Amino acid sequence: MEYAAKSGKPVLGICLGMQMMNTYFLVAEEAERRGWDGPLLALFEQMKKERYMFTEPVDGHWDGHITRDNVDRPVADRRGPDGRRHHRGAGIR
């Protein structure tokens, strides 16, 4: 991530990749704030020991207890008339 950020290379992060990119930039900002000159990974480990909050809490987010029993069924079943699942949006056939 550091190479891509410094060289201006494009990066695509999906799910965990996006979380990793977000964490990288949070740690980089914290390194600048602290005047940290060591490796960012070492600062990341230090921040974890300090119980740094890597995410901003969202009102009510942590109060939710999601289980299979309390989640509504999907609004749309993505099956075609032939009964097969269609993944046109994902480019999968």
Backbone as JSON Lines, residues from 0, in Angstrom:
{"i":0,"aa":"M","n":[0.82,-1.18,0.0],"ca":[0.0,0.0,0.0],"c":[0.87,1.25,0.0]}
{"i":1,"aa":"E","n":[1.95,1.19,0.75],"ca":[2.83,2.36,0.84],"c":[3.41,2.72,-0.54]}
{"i":2,"aa":"Y","n":[3.84,1.69,-1.28],"ca":[4.39,1.94,-2.62],"c":[3.34,2.59,-3.51]}
{"i":3,"aa":"A","n":[2.13,2.05,-3.51],"ca":[1.07,2.59,-4.36],"c":[0.74,4.03,-3.96]}
{"i":4,"aa":"A","n":[0.67,4.31,-2.67],"ca":[0.34,5.66,-2.21],"c":[1.43,6.66,-2.61]}
{"i":5,"aa":"K","n":[2.67,6.27,-2.46],"ca":[3.78,7.19,-2.77],"c":[4.0,7.37,-4.27]}
{"i":6,"aa":"S","n":[3.71,6.33,-5.05],"ca":[3.96,6.41,-6.49],"c":[2.73,6.84,-7.28]}
{"i":7,"aa":"G","n":[1.59,6.95,-6.63],"ca":[0.37,7.36,-7.32],"c":[-0.27,6.24,-8.12]}
{"i":8,"aa":"K","n":[0.13,5.01,-7.87],"ca":[-0.45,3.87,-8.57],"c":[-1.9,3.67,-8.12]}
{"i":9,"aa":"P","n":[-2.79,3.32,-9.03],"ca":[-4.18,3.07,-8.63],"c":[-4.27,1.78,-7.83]}
{"i":10,"aa":"V","n":[-5.2,1.75,-6.89],"ca":[-5.41,0.58,-6.05],"c":[-6.9,0.31,-5.97]}
{"i":11,"aa":"L","n":[-7.29,-0.93,-6.09],"ca":[-8.68,-1.32,-5.92],"c":[-8.77,-2.15,-4.66]}
{"i":12,"aa":"G","n":[-9.59,-1.72,-3.72],"ca":[-9.79,-2.47,-2.49],"c":[-11.24,-2.84,-2.36]}
{"i":13,"aa":"I","n":[-11.52,-4.1,-2.21],"ca":[-12.89,-4.57,-2.02],"c":[-12.95,-5.26,-0.66]}
{"i":14,"aa":"C","n":[-13.9,-4.86,0.14],"ca":[-14.13,-5.43,1.46],"c":[-12.89,-5.3,2.34]}
{"i":15,"aa":"L","n":[-12.19,-6.37,2.59],"ca":[-11.02,-6.32,3.46],"c":[-9.94,-5.42,2.88]}
{"i":16,"aa":"G","n":[-9.81,-5.39,1.57],"ca":[-8.83,-4.51,0.92],"c":[-9.12,-3.04,1.19]}
{"i":17,"aa":"M","n":[-10.39,-2.66,1.16],"ca":[-10.77,-1.28,1.45],"c":[-10.49,-0.95,2.91]}
{"i":18,"aa":"Q","n":[-10.74,-1.9,3.8],"ca":[-10.45,-1.7,5.22],"c":[-8.95,-1.52,5.43]}
{"i":19,"aa":"M","n":[-8.17,-2.31,4.72],"ca":[-6.71,-2.22,4.84],"c":[-6.22,-0.86,4.36]}
{"i":20,"aa":"M","n":[-6.77,-0.37,3.26],"ca":[-6.36,0.94,2.75],"c":[-6.73,2.03,3.75]}
{"i":21,"aa":"N","n":[-7.92,1.95,4.31],"ca":[-8.34,2.93,5.31],"c":[-7.4,2.92,6.51]}
{"i":22,"aa":"T","n":[-7.06,1.73,6.99],"ca":[-6.16,1.61,8.14],"c":[-4.78,2.17,7.81]}
{"i":23,"aa":"Y","n":[-4.3,1.89,6.61],"ca":[-2.99,2.41,6.19],"c":[-2.96,3.94,6.32]}
{"i":24,"aa":"F","n":[-3.98,4.6,5.79],"ca":[-3.99,6.06,5.81],"c":[-4.21,6.61,7.22]}
{"i":25,"aa":"L","n":[-4.97,5.91,8.06],"ca":[-5.12,6.32,9.46],"c":[-3.77,6.26,10.17]}
{"i":26,"aa":"V","n":[-3.04,5.17,9.96],"ca":[-1.73,5.0,10.6],"c":[-0.74,6.04,10.05]}
{"i":27,"aa":"A","n":[-0.79,6.29,8.74],"ca":[0.11,7.28,8.14],"c":[-0.15,8.67,8.73]}
{"i":28,"aa":"E","n":[-1.42,9.02,8.89],"ca":[-1.76,10.32,9.5],"c":[-1.28,10.39,10.94]}
{"i":29,"aa":"E","n":[-1.46,9.29,11.67],"ca":[-1.02,9.25,13.07],"c":[0.51,9.35,13.15]}
{"i":30,"aa":"A","n":[1.21,8.73,12.2],"ca":[2.68,8.82,12.17],"c":[3.11,10.27,11.99]}
{"i":31,"aa":"E","n":[2.44,10.97,11.11],"ca":[2.77,12.39,10.9],"c":[2.47,13.2,12.16]}
{"i":32,"aa":"R","n":[1.33,12.93,12.79],"ca":[0.95,13.66,14.0],"c":[1.96,13.44,15.13]}
{"i":33,"aa":"R","n":[2.45,12.2,15.25],"ca":[3.39,11.85,16.32],"c":[4.85,12.15,15.97]}
{"i":34,"aa":"G","n":[5.1,12.47,14.72],"ca":[6.49,12.63,14.3],"c":[7.22,11.29,14.24]}
{"i":35,"aa":"W","n":[6.51,10.24,13.95],"ca":[7.03,8.87,13.89],"c":[7.92,8.71,12.67]}
{"i":36,"aa":"D","n":[9.13,8.2,12.86],"ca":[10.02,8.0,11.71],"c":[10.33,6.53,11.47]}
{"i":37,"aa":"G","n":[9.71,5.63,12.23],"ca":[9.91,4.2,12.04],"c":[8.94,3.63,11.03]}
{"i":38,"aa":"P","n":[8.98,2.33,10.86],"ca":[8.06,1.67,9.92],"c":[6.61,1.83,10.38]}
{"i":39,"aa":"L","n":[5.71,2.01,9.41],"ca":[4.29,2.16,9.75],"c":[3.73,0.91,10.4]}
{"i":40,"aa":"L","n":[4.24,-0.25,10.03],"ca":[3.76,-1.48,10.64],"c":[4.05,-1.5,12.14]}
{"i":41,"aa":"A","n":[5.2,-0.99,12.53],"ca":[5.54,-0.92,13.95],"c":[4.61,0.04,14.68]}
{"i":42,"aa":"L","n":[4.27,1.15,14.03],"ca":[3.32,2.09,14.64],"c":[1.94,1.46,14.74]}
{"i":43,"aa":"F","n":[1.55,0.72,13.71],"ca":[0.26,0.03,13.74],"c":[0.19,-0.92,14.94]}
{"i":44,"aa":"E","n":[1.25,-1.69,15.17],"ca":[1.29,-2.6,16.32],"c":[1.22,-1.82,17.63]}
{"i":45,"aa":"Q","n":[1.91,-0.69,17.7],"ca":[1.88,0.15,18.9],"c":[0.47,0.7,19.13]}
{"i":46,"aa":"M","n":[-0.17,1.14,18.06],"ca":[-1.53,1.69,18.18],"c":[-2.51,0.63,18.66]}
{"i":47,"aa":"K","n":[-2.32,-0.62,18.2],"ca":[-3.19,-1.7,18.69],"c":[-3.0,-1.9,20.18]}
{"i":48,"aa":"K","n":[-1.75,-1.85,20.65],"ca":[-1.47,-1.99,22.09],"c":[-2.12,-0.86,22.88]}
{"i":49,"aa":"E","n":[-2.18,0.32,22.28],"ca":[-2.79,1.48,22.92],"c":[-4.31,1.46,22.81]}
{"i":50,"aa":"R","n":[-4.83,0.42,22.17],"ca":[-6.27,0.27,21.94],"c":[-6.84,1.44,21.12]}
{"i":51,"aa":"Y","n":[-6.07,1.85,20.14],"ca":[-6.5,2.91,19.23],"c":[-7.78,2.49,18.53]}
{"i":52,"aa":"M","n":[-8.73,3.39,18.4],"ca":[-10.01,3.1,17.76],"c":[-9.85,3.34,16.26]}
{"i":53,"aa":"F","n":[-9.7,2.28,15.48],"ca":[-9.47,2.4,14.04],"c":[-10.73,2.72,13.26]}
{"i":54,"aa":"T","n":[-11.89,2.58,13.89],"ca":[-13.14,2.92,13.22],"c":[-13.89,3.94,14.04]}
{"i":55,"aa":"E","n":[-14.64,4.77,13.36],"ca":[-15.49,5.73,14.05],"c":[-16.79,5.01,14.42]}
{"i":56,"aa":"P","n":[-17.16,5.02,15.69],"ca":[-18.42,4.38,16.06],"c":[-19.6,5.08,15.39]}
{"i":57,"aa":"V","n":[-20.55,4.29,14.95],"ca":[-21.77,4.81,14.33],"c":[-22.89,4.59,15.34]}
{"i":58,"aa":"D","n":[-23.73,5.61,15.53],"ca":[-24.84,5.48,16.49],"c":[-25.61,4.19,16.27]}
{"i":59,"aa":"G","n":[-25.72,3.39,17.31],"ca":[-26.51,2.17,17.27],"c":[-25.85,1.0,16.57]}
{"i":60,"aa":"H","n":[-24.7,1.22,15.94],"ca":[-24.07,0.15,15.16],"c":[-23.7,-1.05,16.03]}
{"i":61,"aa":"W","n":[-23.11,-0.78,17.17],"ca":[-22.67,-1.87,18.03],"c":[-23.79,-2.43,18.89]}
{"i":62,"aa":"D","n":[-24.96,-1.79,18.85],"ca":[-26.08,-2.3,19.63],"c":[-26.82,-3.41,18.89]}
{"i":63,"aa":"G","n":[-26.56,-3.55,17.61],"ca":[-27.28,-4.53,16.81],"c":[-26.73,-5.94,17.02]}
{"i":64,"aa":"H","n":[-27.63,-6.87,17.11],"ca":[-27.25,-8.28,17.25],"c":[-27.91,-9.02,16.09]}
{"i":65,"aa":"I","n":[-27.19,-9.1,14.99],"ca":[-27.74,-9.69,13.78],"c":[-27.55,-11.2,13.79]}
{"i":66,"aa":"T","n":[-28.64,-11.9,13.6],"ca":[-28.59,-13.35,13.47],"c":[-29.45,-13.73,12.26]}
{"i":67,"aa":"R","n":[-29.39,-14.96,11.87],"ca":[-30.22,-15.41,10.75],"c":[-31.7,-15.29,11.08]}
{"i":68,"aa":"D","n":[-32.02,-15.32,12.35],"ca":[-33.43,-15.29,12.75],"c":[-34.04,-13.89,12.75]}
{"i":69,"aa":"N","n":[-33.23,-12.84,12.85],"ca":[-33.82,-11.51,12.95],"c":[-33.51,-10.6,11.75]}
{"i":70,"aa":"V","n":[-33.04,-11.17,10.65],"ca":[-32.78,-10.39,9.44],"c":[-33.9,-10.67,8.45]}
{"i":71,"aa":"D","n":[-34.46,-9.59,7.89],"ca":[-35.52,-9.76,6.9],"c":[-35.0,-10.53,5.69]}
{"i":72,"aa":"R","n":[-35.91,-11.21,5.02],"ca":[-35.55,-11.9,3.79],"c":[-35.19,-10.88,2.71]}
{"i":73,"aa":"P","n":[-34.37,-11.26,1.74],"ca":[-34.02,-10.32,0.67],"c":[-35.28,-9.83,-0.05]}
{"i":74,"aa":"V","n":[-35.23,-8.59,-0.49],"ca":[-36.37,-8.01,-1.2],"c":[-36.55,-8.7,-2.55]}
{"i":75,"aa":"A","n":[-35.48,-8.99,-3.25],"ca":[-35.57,-9.59,-4.57],"c":[-34.75,-10.86,-4.61]}
{"i":76,"aa":"D","n":[-35.35,-11.91,-5.14],"ca":[-34.61,-13.14,-5.38],"c":[-33.98,-13.0,-6.75]}
{"i":77,"aa":"R","n":[-32.69,-13.14,-6.84],"ca":[-31.99,-12.91,-8.1],"c":[-31.98,-14.16,-8.98]}
{"i":78,"aa":"R","n":[-33.12,-14.76,-9.12],"ca":[-33.24,-15.92,-10.0],"c":[-34.06,-15.55,-11.22]}
{"i":79,"aa":"G","n":[-33.68,-16.1,-12.33],"ca":[-34.41,-15.85,-13.57],"c":[-35.58,-16.81,-13.7]}
{"i":80,"aa":"P","n":[-36.32,-16.68,-14.78],"ca":[-37.48,-17.56,-14.99],"c":[-37.1,-19.04,-15.05]}
{"i":81,"aa":"D","n":[-35.83,-19.33,-15.38],"ca":[-35.39,-20.72,-15.45],"c":[-35.01,-21.26,-14.06]}
{"i":82,"aa":"G","n":[-35.1,-20.43,-13.01],"ca":[-34.8,-20.88,-11.66],"c":[-33.33,-20.77,-11.28]}
{"i":83,"aa":"R","n":[-32.47,-20.41,-12.25],"ca":[-31.04,-20.28,-11.96],"c":[-30.75,-18.87,-11.46]}
{"i":84,"aa":"R","n":[-29.7,-18.78,-10.64],"ca":[-29.26,-17.46,-10.19],"c":[-28.54,-16.75,-11.32]}
{"i":85,"aa":"H","n":[-28.8,-15.46,-11.45],"ca":[-28.17,-14.66,-12.49],"c":[-27.25,-13.65,-11.83]}
{"i":86,"aa":"H","n":[-26.06,-13.52,-12.35],"ca":[-25.04,-12.64,-11.79],"c":[-24.59,-11.64,-12.85]}
{"i":87,"aa":"R","n":[-25.5,-11.14,-13.63],"ca":[-25.15,-10.24,-14.72],"c":[-24.34,-9.05,-14.23]}
{"i":88,"aa":"G","n":[-24.72,-8.48,-13.09],"ca":[-24.04,-7.3,-12.56],"c":[-22.58,-7.57,-12.22]}
{"i":89,"aa":"A","n":[-22.25,-8.8,-11.9],"ca":[-20.88,-9.14,-11.52],"c":[-20.05,-9.64,-12.7]}
{"i":90,"aa":"G","n":[-20.69,-9.73,-13.88],"ca":[-19.97,-10.19,-15.05],"c":[-19.73,-11.7,-15.05]}
{"i":91,"aa":"I","n":[-20.51,-12.43,-14.25],"ca":[-20.36,-13.89,-14.15],"c":[-21.52,-14.55,-14.86]}
{"i":92,"aa":"R","n":[-21.25,-15.58,-15.59],"ca":[-22.33,-16.29,-16.3],"c":[-22.51,-17.68,-15.75]}
